[in-house]
Amino acid sequence: MKICDVVQSFTARSGGIRTYILARQRYFADQDHCEHVLIVPGGRDAVRQEGRTRVHEVASPFIPGYRPYRFNVRPGHVARLLAAEMPDVIELANPFLMSSVAFRHRQRHAACAVVGFYHADFPTAYVAEPVASVWGRRAGRACGNVAEAYARRVYGRCDLTVAASPANVRRLDAMRVANIAEIPLGVDLDIFTPARADPAALAGLFRPEAGNGPVLIYCGRLDREKQVEVLVRAHELLPRAACLRLLMIGEGPLRPALEARAEREPRLAILPFVSDRTRLAALLAASDLYVTAGPFETFGLSVLEAQACGLTVVGVDAGALPDRVPAGLGLLVPTGDAAAMAAAIIDELARDRDERRRLARDWAEANGDWARILDLMLVAYRGLLPERGTP
């Protein structure tokens, strides 16, 4: 079986989609009956072999204001790559321009199946909410409805649409998308483990006057979609005598403002994206609590990585977080409520630390094994192929 991932957002500093693709590469390296092809935007046209994965880079321009992200605007080139590779399954990581290329390829080669992975709730996160913040709720709803119609059209044409959480299954159901499979994401349980806890990982990140209190940690995009300002406001509301410190890791348009704030606030530290997964795991395991305020998570991969390192979570009661943070693994508060988040942080840290770490790790082990999850994906793929006469 030859599987081709067509991805729009894939850089050295990408988040969840990159983690998912790299996990697939490692998995397919051990699958003798599988070939893996990856088509991504890049700085130039190039092809290279990485184990059992053949990577095609397509020269693509940067997205204005979102470097280093690029947008593939060469459907003809991608169509030629698909015609040369002849995959059995094309998986779309994004519903944008390249989806039409995949559907045209399937029209010419009926044995090929097209799978869409609903990685992001883009009608809400990228359309309705940004428009509403500028032009008001009425305009946001109208534009969101148009985006939903587009999503319904794209995913409705897929042979299968994968959702990583029950919340996303419900979202796709509400958009009247058929043929949905719930398959979660996973975590590398050998890298992300409480065993990496070492206070030295945090050495030098905070100024001495910050004190030595518990460390709250967030890993992800530093932008308005993730509502990182709510985290900062919640942190400011915490008792200064408790010396609670906040470490935020990531890239994004709000990073300069956050770094300026950290210059004035010794209890706040900002790190750029950490590409070394072992170092990221050490930072997580050395911290005390994971915090996130983003209401549009379709899975919450960073949450699972934190749980694998033994951290419980304080987040918001929205998106996929209610599925990712069951009772005993943290607390969820209303979206945008910094005061409620500050109170939840105090309450969660009051619980026994060792017990919290054990429960979080147990949850990750029971729910986040990549091999088991990607086995399910292969079963789903095979279920599509006989319908097209493919062995």
C-alpha positions as CSV (number, residue, x, y, z in Angstrom):
1,M,0.0,0.0,0.0
2,K,1.3,3.4,-0.9
3,I,0.1,6.3,1.2
4,C,0.7,9.9,0.3
5,D,0.4,12.8,2.8
6,V,-0.3,16.2,1.1
7,V,0.5,18.9,3.7
8,Q,0.3,22.7,3.6
9,S,1.7,23.6,7.0
10,F,5.0,21.7,7.6
11,T,8.1,23.5,8.8
12,A,10.8,22.9,11.3
13,R,8.7,24.9,13.7
14,S,5.3,23.5,12.9
15,G,3.3,22.0,15.8
16,G,0.8,19.2,15.9
17,I,0.6,18.3,12.2
18,R,4.4,18.0,12.0
19,T,4.4,15.8,15.1
20,Y,1.7,13.6,13.5
21,I,3.6,13.3,10.2
22,L,6.9,12.5,11.8
23,A,5.2,9.8,13.9
24,R,3.8,8.3,10.7
25,Q,7.3,8.3,9.1
26,R,8.7,6.4,12.1
27,Y,5.7,4.0,12.0
28,F,5.9,3.3,8.2
29,A,9.6,2.6,8.5
30,D,8.7,-0.6,10.2
31,Q,5.9,-1.6,7.9
32,D,7.3,-3.7,5.0
33,H,4.0,-3.6,3.1
34,C,3.8,0.2,3.1
35,E,5.4,3.0,1.1
36,H,5.1,6.5,2.3
37,V,5.2,9.7,0.2
38,L,5.1,13.2,1.7
39,I,4.3,16.3,-0.4
40,V,5.1,19.6,1.4
41,P,5.8,23.2,0.5
42,G,9.4,24.3,0.6
43,G,12.0,26.8,-0.6
44,R,12.7,24.9,-3.8
45,D,11.6,21.9,-5.8
46,A,13.4,18.9,-4.4
47,V,13.0,15.2,-3.6
48,R,14.8,13.1,-1.0
49,Q,14.4,9.7,0.7
50,E,14.0,9.5,4.4
51,G,13.9,5.8,5.3
52,R,10.7,4.4,3.8
53,T,9.4,8.0,3.1
54,R,9.9,9.8,-0.1
55,V,9.7,13.6,0.5
56,H,8.7,15.9,-2.3
57,E,9.3,19.6,-1.6
58,V,7.4,22.0,-3.8
59,A,8.8,25.5,-4.2
60,S,6.2,27.8,-2.5
61,P,6.0,31.4,-1.3
62,F,5.9,32.4,2.4
63,I,2.5,33.3,3.8
64,P,2.6,37.1,4.5
65,G,3.0,37.7,8.2
66,Y,3.3,34.0,9.0
67,R,6.9,33.1,8.3
68,P,8.2,30.4,8.1
69,Y,4.9,29.0,6.9
70,R,4.6,28.6,3.1
71,F,1.5,28.1,1.0
72,N,1.6,25.7,-2.0
73,V,0.1,27.5,-5.0
74,R,1.2,25.0,-7.7
75,P,-1.6,22.5,-8.1
76,G,-0.3,21.4,-11.5
77,H,3.0,20.4,-10.0
78,V,1.3,18.4,-7.3
79,A,-0.9,16.7,-9.8
80,R,2.1,15.6,-11.7
81,L,3.7,14.2,-8.5
82,L,0.5,12.3,-7.7
83,A,0.4,10.9,-11.3
84,A,4.0,9.7,-11.0
85,E,3.6,8.2,-7.5
86,M,0.2,6.6,-8.0
87,P,-0.7,6.3,-4.3
88,D,-3.4,4.0,-3.1
89,V,-4.4,6.6,-0.4
90,I,-4.0,10.3,-0.4
91,E,-4.4,11.9,3.0
92,L,-5.1,15.7,3.1
93,A,-3.8,17.5,6.1
94,N,-5.5,20.7,5.0
95,P,-8.8,21.4,3.1
96,F,-7.4,24.2,0.9
97,L,-6.1,24.4,-2.7
98,M,-4.6,20.9,-2.9
99,S,-7.9,19.1,-2.0
100,S,-9.2,19.7,-5.6
101,V,-5.9,18.2,-7.0
102,A,-6.5,15.0,-4.9
103,F,-10.1,14.8,-6.1
104,R,-9.2,15.2,-9.7
105,H,-6.5,12.5,-9.3
106,R,-9.1,10.1,-7.9
107,Q,-11.5,10.9,-10.8
108,R,-8.8,9.7,-13.2
109,H,-7.6,6.8,-11.0
110,A,-10.7,5.3,-9.3
111,A,-8.6,2.9,-7.2
112,C,-7.2,5.8,-5.2
113,A,-9.0,6.8,-1.9
114,V,-8.9,10.3,-0.5
115,V,-8.9,10.8,3.3
116,G,-9.2,14.1,5.0
117,F,-7.9,14.7,8.5
118,Y,-9.8,17.5,10.3
119,H,-6.7,18.8,12.1
120,A,-8.1,22.3,12.7
121,D,-11.6,23.8,13.1
122,F,-10.8,26.4,10.6
123,P,-14.4,27.8,10.0
124,T,-14.4,28.9,13.6
125,A,-10.7,29.5,14.5
126,Y,-9.5,31.0,11.3
127,V,-12.7,32.7,9.9
128,A,-15.6,33.3,12.3
129,E,-13.6,34.4,15.3
130,P,-11.1,36.7,13.6
131,V,-13.8,38.3,11.5
132,A,-16.0,38.8,14.6
133,S,-13.1,40.5,16.4
134,V,-12.8,43.1,13.7
135,W,-16.3,43.5,12.2
136,G,-18.6,42.1,14.9
137,R,-20.4,38.9,15.7
138,R,-22.9,39.2,12.8
139,A,-20.2,39.4,10.2
140,G,-18.3,36.6,12.0
141,R,-21.3,34.3,11.8
142,A,-21.9,35.1,8.2
143,C,-18.3,34.4,7.2
144,G,-18.2,31.3,9.4
145,N,-21.2,29.9,7.6
146,V,-19.5,30.4,4.3
147,A,-16.4,28.6,5.6
148,E,-18.5,25.8,7.0
149,A,-20.1,25.3,3.6
150,Y,-16.7,25.0,2.1
151,A,-15.6,22.5,4.7
152,R,-18.7,20.5,4.2
153,R,-18.1,20.4,0.4
154,V,-14.4,19.4,0.8
155,Y,-14.8,16.8,3.5
156,G,-18.1,15.6,2.0
157,R,-16.1,14.5,-1.1
158,C,-13.5,12.5,0.9
159,D,-13.9,8.8,1.1
160,L,-13.2,9.1,4.9
161,T,-12.8,12.0,7.2
162,V,-10.7,11.5,10.3
163,A,-11.4,13.4,13.5
164,A,-9.1,13.1,16.5
165,S,-11.6,13.7,19.2
166,P,-15.3,13.2,20.0
167,A,-15.7,17.0,19.9
168,N,-14.6,17.0,16.3
169,V,-16.8,14.1,15.4
170,R,-19.7,16.2,16.7
171,R,-18.5,19.2,14.8
172,L,-18.3,17.3,11.6
173,D,-21.7,15.8,12.2
174,A,-23.1,19.3,12.7
175,M,-21.7,20.2,9.3
176,R,-23.4,17.1,7.9
177,V,-20.2,15.4,6.8
178,A,-20.6,11.6,6.4
179,N,-18.0,8.8,6.7
180,I,-16.3,10.0,9.8
181,A,-13.7,7.9,11.8
182,E,-12.6,8.9,15.2
183,I,-8.9,8.2,15.5
184,P,-6.9,10.1,18.1
185,L,-3.3,11.3,18.0
186,G,-0.6,9.9,20.1
187,V,2.6,10.7,22.0
188,D,6.1,9.2,22.1
189,L,5.9,7.7,25.5
190,D,9.7,7.0,25.6
191,I,10.6,10.7,25.1
192,F,7.8,12.3,27.0
193,T,8.0,10.8,30.4
194,P,8.2,11.9,34.1
195,A,11.6,10.3,34.2
196,R,13.0,13.3,32.5
197,A,12.2,15.6,35.4
198,D,15.3,17.5,36.4
199,P,15.3,21.0,37.9
200,A,18.4,21.8,35.9
201,A,16.2,21.9,32.8
202,L,14.7,25.2,34.1
203,A,18.0,26.7,35.3
204,G,18.5,30.2,34.2
205,L,15.1,30.7,32.6
206,F,13.8,33.0,35.3
207,R,15.5,35.9,37.0
208,P,16.5,35.2,40.7
209,E,13.9,37.6,42.0
210,A,11.2,35.3,40.6
211,G,11.6,33.0,43.6
212,N,11.5,29.3,43.5
213,G,7.7,28.5,43.3
214,P,5.9,26.0,41.1
215,V,6.2,26.4,37.3
216,L,3.3,26.6,35.0
217,I,4.1,25.8,31.4
218,Y,2.4,26.4,28.0
219,C,3.7,25.1,24.7
220,G,2.1,26.3,21.4
221,R,1.5,29.2,19.1
222,L,1.7,32.6,20.7
223,D,-1.3,34.2,19.0
224,R,-4.8,35.4,19.6
225,E,-6.3,32.1,18.5
226,K,-4.7,30.4,21.4
227,Q,-5.7,33.3,23.8
228,V,-2.3,33.4,25.4
229,E,-3.2,36.8,26.8
230,V,-5.7,35.0,29.1
231,L,-2.8,32.9,30.5
232,V,-0.8,36.1,31.2
233,R,-3.7,37.8,32.9
234,A,-4.4,34.7,35.0
235,H,-0.8,34.6,36.0
236,E,-0.9,38.2,37.1
237,L,-3.8,37.5,39.3
238,L,-2.0,34.8,41.3
239,P,-0.7,35.7,44.7
240,R,2.8,37.1,44.3
241,A,3.9,35.5,47.6
242,A,3.4,32.1,46.1
243,C,6.1,32.9,43.5
244,L,4.3,30.9,40.8
245,R,6.3,31.1,37.6
246,L,4.9,30.9,34.0
247,L,7.0,29.5,31.1
248,M,5.6,30.0,27.6
249,I,7.2,28.2,24.7
250,G,6.5,28.9,21.1
251,E,6.4,31.2,18.1
252,G,3.8,33.6,16.8
253,P,2.9,37.2,16.3
254,L,2.5,37.9,20.1
255,R,6.0,36.7,21.0
256,P,7.6,40.2,20.8
257,A,5.0,41.7,23.1
258,L,5.3,38.8,25.5
259,E,9.1,39.0,25.6
260,A,8.7,42.7,26.4
261,R,6.4,41.8,29.2
262,A,8.8,39.3,30.5
263,E,11.5,42.0,30.8
264,R,9.2,43.7,33.3
265,E,7.9,40.6,35.1
266,P,10.6,38.2,36.5
267,R,8.1,35.4,37.1
268,L,7.4,35.2,33.3
269,A,9.8,33.5,30.8
270,I,9.4,33.2,27.1
271,L,11.3,30.6,25.0
272,P,11.2,30.2,21.2
273,F,9.9,27.0,19.7
274,V,11.9,24.0,21.0
275,S,12.6,21.6,18.1
276,D,14.6,19.2,20.3
277,R,11.8,16.9,21.6
278,T,14.0,15.5,24.4
279,R,14.6,19.0,25.7
280,L,10.9,19.9,25.5
281,A,10.1,16.8,27.4
282,A,12.6,17.7,30.1
283,L,11.1,21.2,30.4
284,L,7.6,19.7,30.7
285,A,8.6,17.0,33.3
286,A,10.4,19.6,35.4
287,S,7.3,21.8,35.6
288,D,4.3,21.5,37.9
289,L,1.2,22.2,35.8
290,Y,0.3,22.6,32.2
291,V,-1.9,25.6,31.3
292,T,-3.8,26.5,28.1
293,A,-6.5,28.9,27.3
294,G,-7.1,28.1,23.6
295,P,-10.8,27.2,22.9
296,F,-10.3,25.8,19.4
297,E,-8.2,22.7,20.0
298,T,-9.2,19.8,17.7
299,F,-7.2,17.4,19.8
300,G,-4.7,19.1,22.1
301,L,-1.5,17.2,21.3
302,S,0.6,19.5,23.6
303,V,-1.8,18.5,26.4
304,L,-1.1,14.8,25.8
305,E,2.6,15.4,25.8
306,A,2.3,17.2,29.1
307,Q,0.2,14.4,30.6
308,A,2.8,11.9,29.4
309,C,5.4,13.9,31.4
310,G,3.2,13.7,34.5
311,L,1.4,17.1,34.4
312,T,-2.2,17.7,35.0
313,V,-3.9,20.5,33.2
314,V,-5.8,23.7,33.8
315,G,-7.5,24.7,30.6
316,V,-10.8,25.9,29.1
317,D,-14.1,24.0,28.8
318,A,-14.1,24.2,25.0
319,G,-12.9,22.4,21.9
320,A,-11.3,19.0,22.5
321,L,-10.2,19.8,26.0
322,P,-13.2,18.2,27.8
323,D,-12.2,15.0,26.1
324,R,-8.5,15.3,26.9
325,V,-8.9,16.4,30.5
326,P,-11.3,14.1,32.3
327,A,-12.1,14.3,36.0
328,G,-8.9,13.9,38.1
329,L,-6.6,15.1,35.4
330,G,-7.1,18.8,35.9
331,L,-9.7,21.6,35.9
332,L,-11.5,23.4,33.0
333,V,-12.9,26.9,33.2
334,P,-15.0,29.1,31.0
335,T,-13.3,30.5,27.9
336,G,-11.7,33.9,28.4
337,D,-12.1,34.0,32.2
338,A,-8.7,34.8,33.6
339,A,-10.0,35.0,37.2
340,A,-11.5,31.5,37.0
341,M,-8.3,30.2,35.6
342,A,-6.2,31.7,38.3
343,A,-8.5,30.1,41.0
344,A,-8.3,26.8,39.2
345,I,-4.5,26.9,39.1
346,I,-4.4,27.4,42.9
347,D,-6.9,24.6,43.5
348,E,-5.1,22.2,41.2
349,L,-1.7,22.8,42.7
350,A,-3.2,22.2,46.2
351,R,-3.6,18.5,45.2
352,D,-0.9,15.9,46.0
353,R,1.8,16.4,43.4
354,D,2.8,12.7,43.2
355,E,-0.8,11.6,42.8
356,R,-1.3,14.1,40.0
357,R,1.8,12.9,38.2
358,R,0.8,9.3,38.4
359,L,-2.7,9.8,37.2
360,A,-1.6,12.0,34.2
361,R,1.0,9.4,33.1
362,D,-1.4,6.5,33.5
363,W,-3.9,8.4,31.2
364,A,-1.2,9.0,28.6
365,E,-0.1,5.4,28.6
366,A,-3.7,4.2,28.2
367,N,-4.7,6.6,25.5
368,G,-1.6,7.8,23.6
369,D,0.4,4.9,22.2
370,W,1.3,5.8,18.6
371,A,1.7,2.3,17.3
372,R,-1.8,1.2,18.4
373,I,-3.3,4.4,17.0
374,L,-1.6,4.2,13.6
375,D,-2.5,0.5,13.4
376,L,-6.1,1.8,13.5
377,M,-5.4,4.2,10.7
378,L,-4.1,1.4,8.5
379,V,-7.2,-0.7,9.2
380,A,-9.3,2.3,8.1
381,Y,-7.3,2.7,4.9
382,R,-7.6,-1.0,4.1
383,G,-11.4,-0.7,4.6
384,L,-11.5,1.8,1.8
385,L,-9.3,0.0,-0.8
386,P,-11.3,-3.2,-1.5
387,E,-14.2,-0.9,-2.6
388,R,-12.0,0.2,-5.4
389,G,-10.7,-3.2,-6.4
390,T,-7.2,-2.5,-4.9
391,P,-5.5,-5.5,-3.4
